[in-house]
Amino acid sequence: MLKQRKGILLAEETIKIVIALICIVFLIYLLVTLYYTKVGDAKLNQAKATLKDSNTSSIKSGIEKVKIGQGNLGGTSEELLIHNPNSWYLFSFVQNELKPNECVGENCICICSNVGKVGVAFWKSEQQRQLEECDKKGTCLIVKDLIRFKEIEISPATEILIKNDNGISIIKK
């Protein structure tokens, strides 16, 4: 009779341990999700400041300066140093290609993370996945006379050159 009780206690203890492990895993998942949500929101705010703020170091103000001929490199060129959001990219969406909802029908510059060559949604093209990433978790600026440029990775000290030469172009220095 005593042996049966030990067996029952063992089963009860095992169930308690399994439930405790499930709760611990759930709490870890919740904390990681909260952390990445906060980091993602911070990076989105940094991207908006880099692209659109009215301060003198934003891309929008640099474009406005070169359009009126007041760039810091001879009027039609402006050199900017951008820092944030680290490891995100500057993309151009021009002409008749797919574009984020923010700039449907217009040429635009977007800052968002790069989806890379291989992704979870492997049935979609890289361009389609990048468009969705910029649409959901990025920010864009409409630039009517934008010329396509190669994507630019933002690192802690990325120098870019904005030029107005029959259209606005951006290159990494």
Residue pairs with C-beta under 8 A, 6 or more apart in sequence:
40 137
42 85
43 84
43 85
43 88
43 113
44 85
44 137
44 138
44 139
46 84
46 85
47 84
47 85
47 88
47 111
47 112
47 138
47 139
48 139
49 55
49 58
49 84
50 58
50 59
50 82
50 83
50 84
50 85
50 111
50 154
51 58
51 59
51 60
51 109
51 111
51 139
51 140
51 141
52 58
52 59
52 60
52 139
52 141
53 60
53 61
54 60
54 61
55 61
57 80
57 81
57 82
59 80
59 82
59 90
59 109
59 141
59 160
59 162
59 170
60 141
62 71
62 78
62 80
62 162
63 78
63 143
63 162
63 168
65 71
65 72
65 78
66 75
66 76
66 77
66 78
66 162
66 163
66 164
66 168
67 164
67 168
69 75
69 76
69 164
71 77
71 78
71 162
71 164
72 78
72 79
73 79
73 161
76 163
76 164
76 165
77 161
77 162
77 163
77 164
78 161
78 162
79 159
79 160
79 161
79 162
79 173
80 159
80 160
80 161
80 162
81 157
81 158
81 159
82 154
82 158
82 160
83 154
83 156
83 157
83 158
84 154
85 111
85 154
86 154
86 155
86 156
87 113
87 153
87 154
87 155
88 111
88 112
88 113
88 114
88 138
88 153
88 154
89 111
89 112
89 113
89 114
89 151
89 152
89 153
89 154
90 109
90 110
90 111
90 151
90 152
90 154
90 160
90 170
91 109
91 110
91 111
91 112
91 130
91 134
91 151
92 107
92 108
92 109
92 146
92 147
92 148
92 149
92 151
92 170
93 99
93 100
93 103
93 107
93 108
93 109
93 110
93 131
93 134
93 140
94 107
94 146
94 147
94 148
95 107
95 148
97 127
98 127
98 128
98 131
99 105
99 106
99 108
99 131
100 108
100 110
100 131
100 134
100 135
100 138
100 140
101 135
102 108
102 110
102 135
102 139
102 140
102 142
103 110
103 140
103 142
106 142
106 144
107 142
107 143
107 144
107 145
107 146
108 140
108 141
108 142
108 143
108 146
109 140
109 141
109 143
109 146
109 170
110 134
110 138
110 139
110 140
110 141
111 138
111 139
111 140
111 154
112 130
112 133
112 134
112 137
112 138
112 139
113 133
113 137
113 138
114 130
114 133
114 151
114 153
115 126
115 129
115 130
115 133
116 126
117 126
119 126
119 129
121 129
124 132
134 140
143 168
145 167
145 168
146 167
146 168
146 169
147 166
147 167
147 168
147 169
149 169
149 170
149 171
150 171
150 172
152 158
152 160
152 170
152 171
152 172
158 172
159 172
159 173
160 170
160 171
160 172
160 173
161 170
161 171
161 172
161 173
162 168
162 169
162 170
163 169
163 170
163 171
